[in-house]
């Protein structure tokens, strides 16, 4: 029999969920109903659930934080997230937190029961309507990560990138900036890593696309001083 632990701030919702699961499904045993004000690790250790169903609320990170803690300390416990929001914004973080299934709070009891059976057998579950939103959320996350990398470039790295855009070689950049070629190569490695691109062309293209590529003045071109 699968031991199920329910966690949510809405006690009436938990009561209804416990009643339905216990009444209609002989394979499940609800071992407890908790809110977010308890010592979650102590409860998991005492109640020993196979599956936890945790409610996720908009503008409230407690459910996600619980999942992160549980996955770290009790990775064998399967966690099903019931999200009250349909925008999918919580999906990337929930997946990284270690959930086994993601459902909307509006799902049917049949979907929830099937998900419990699935995660126990090792199958991960994602509400079909969320697949597109998940992909879009990860695209946004990747784009934001690239932006953060670019804006974290040091002044020297920005100078190096500026000369890279002109087609200057490592030797030429070293001469203009009065540093060694080895130092230039080190800066370039850091630039590519921060911008998450594979080569010089990718770095220049991304910086140009975002409109943050430093411009070279006529004085710099004529004087060759970095």
Secondary structure, DSSP 8 states (H G I E B T S, - for coil): -EEEEEE-S-HHHHHHHHHHHHHH-TTEEEEEEE-TTS-HHHHHHHH--SEEEEEEBTTB-HHHHHHHHHHHH-TTSEEEEEES-SS-TTHHHHHHHT-SEEEETT--HHHHHHHHHHHHTT--EE-GGGHHHHHHHHHHHHHHHHHHHHHT--HHHHHHHHHHTTT--HHHHHHHHT--HHHHHHHHHHHHHHHT-SSHHHHHHHHHHTT------HHHHHH---
